[in-house]
């Protein structure tokens, strides 16, 4: 099964470690993961105009069985990606660390919402969904 990780990322890579740990958690649950910042942007090596970025992102989502949307701290782009997946009938799983504020509007699109304390807990809870 293929998952698309939708997550806010910063141009200075300040949350790269968190993104990598979430990817590891999803892979640990038995899924292949695509993530735009890692796969297309190559952590900032490649740059795209906004329209091209969205075209490539939607293509990655279209090739996924479900979307894992990190809804911590009210990310706008994640809402766009989750809304696109929802409209296409692709399941959305929202994740959020317990210590963060959750974007409830995006979570309203989700088949599942997982709040977690550790990446290990996240991986186990994703695996338990039986996708």
C-alpha positions as CSV (number, residue, x, y, z in Angstrom):
1,X,0.0,0.0,0.0
2,X,1.2,3.5,-0.9
3,X,0.8,6.4,1.5
4,X,1.3,10.1,0.6
5,X,2.6,12.2,3.6
6,X,1.1,15.6,3.6
7,X,3.1,17.8,6.0
8,X,4.1,21.4,6.3
9,X,7.8,21.9,5.5
10,X,10.0,24.9,5.7
11,X,12.6,26.1,3.2
12,X,15.3,26.0,5.8
13,X,14.5,22.3,6.6
14,X,13.9,23.1,10.3
15,X,11.5,20.2,10.6
16,X,13.3,17.7,8.3
17,X,14.1,15.4,11.2
18,X,10.4,15.3,12.2
19,X,9.4,14.5,8.6
20,X,12.0,11.8,8.4
21,X,10.8,10.3,11.7
22,X,7.2,10.3,10.5
23,X,8.2,8.7,7.2
24,X,10.0,6.0,9.2
25,X,6.9,5.5,11.4
26,X,4.7,5.0,8.3
27,X,7.2,2.7,6.7
28,X,7.5,0.8,10.0
29,X,3.7,0.2,9.8
30,X,4.3,-1.6,6.5
31,X,3.6,1.1,3.9
32,X,5.6,2.8,1.1
33,X,5.6,6.5,1.5
34,X,5.9,9.4,-1.0
35,X,6.6,12.9,0.3
36,X,6.9,15.9,-1.9
37,X,9.7,17.7,-0.1
38,X,11.8,14.5,0.0
39,X,11.0,13.0,-3.3
40,X,10.4,15.9,-5.7
41,X,12.1,18.9,-4.0
42,X,15.0,16.7,-2.7
43,X,15.1,18.8,0.5
44,X,15.4,22.1,-1.3
45,X,17.7,21.1,-4.2
46,X,14.8,21.4,-6.7
47,X,12.4,24.3,-6.8
48,X,9.0,24.5,-8.6
49,X,6.6,27.2,-9.5
50,X,3.4,26.9,-7.5
51,X,1.3,25.5,-10.3
52,X,3.9,22.8,-11.1
53,X,4.3,22.0,-7.5
54,X,0.6,21.4,-7.1
55,X,0.4,19.3,-10.3
56,X,3.3,17.1,-9.1
57,X,1.7,16.9,-5.6
58,X,-1.7,15.9,-6.9
59,X,0.0,13.3,-9.2
60,X,1.7,11.8,-6.1
61,X,-1.7,11.8,-4.2
62,X,-3.4,10.1,-7.2
63,X,-0.9,7.3,-7.0
64,X,-1.5,6.7,-3.3
65,X,-3.9,4.4,-1.5
66,X,-4.3,6.9,1.3
67,X,-3.0,10.2,2.6
68,X,-1.4,10.7,6.0
69,X,-2.0,14.4,6.8
70,X,-0.1,15.9,9.6
71,X,-2.6,18.5,11.0
72,X,-0.4,20.0,13.7
73,X,-0.3,23.7,13.9
74,X,-2.8,24.6,11.2
75,X,-0.9,23.9,7.9
76,X,-2.7,25.5,4.9
77,X,-1.1,23.3,2.2
78,X,-2.0,20.2,4.1
79,X,-5.6,21.3,4.0
80,X,-5.5,21.7,0.2
81,X,-3.9,18.2,-0.2
82,X,-6.3,16.5,2.2
83,X,-9.3,18.2,0.5
84,X,-8.0,17.1,-2.9
85,X,-7.7,13.5,-1.6
86,X,-11.1,13.6,0.0
87,X,-12.7,14.8,-3.2
88,X,-11.1,12.0,-5.1
89,X,-12.3,9.4,-2.7
90,X,-8.8,8.7,-1.3
91,X,-8.9,8.0,2.4
92,X,-7.3,10.6,4.7
93,X,-5.7,9.7,8.0
94,X,-4.9,12.8,10.1
95,X,-2.1,12.6,12.6
96,X,-1.1,15.1,15.2
97,X,1.3,14.9,18.2
98,X,-0.5,15.3,21.5
99,X,1.6,18.4,22.3
100,X,0.5,20.3,19.2
101,X,-2.7,22.2,18.2
102,X,-4.8,20.2,15.8
103,X,-6.4,21.7,12.7
104,X,-9.9,20.4,13.3
105,X,-11.3,21.5,9.9
106,X,-8.9,19.1,8.1
107,X,-9.5,16.4,10.7
108,X,-13.1,16.6,9.7
109,X,-12.3,15.0,6.4
110,X,-10.5,12.1,8.0
111,X,-11.4,8.4,8.2
112,X,-9.1,8.2,11.2
113,X,-7.5,10.7,13.5
114,X,-4.4,9.6,15.4
115,X,-2.9,11.7,18.2
116,X,0.3,10.3,19.4
117,X,3.1,10.8,21.9
118,X,5.9,9.0,20.1
119,X,6.8,7.9,16.6
120,X,6.7,4.3,17.8
121,X,3.1,4.8,19.0
122,X,2.3,6.4,15.7
123,X,3.7,3.5,13.7
124,X,1.8,0.9,15.8
125,X,-1.5,2.8,15.5
126,X,-1.1,3.2,11.7
127,X,-0.4,-0.6,11.4
128,X,-3.5,-1.4,13.5
129,X,-5.7,0.4,10.8
130,X,-5.2,-2.6,8.5
131,X,-4.9,-0.7,5.3
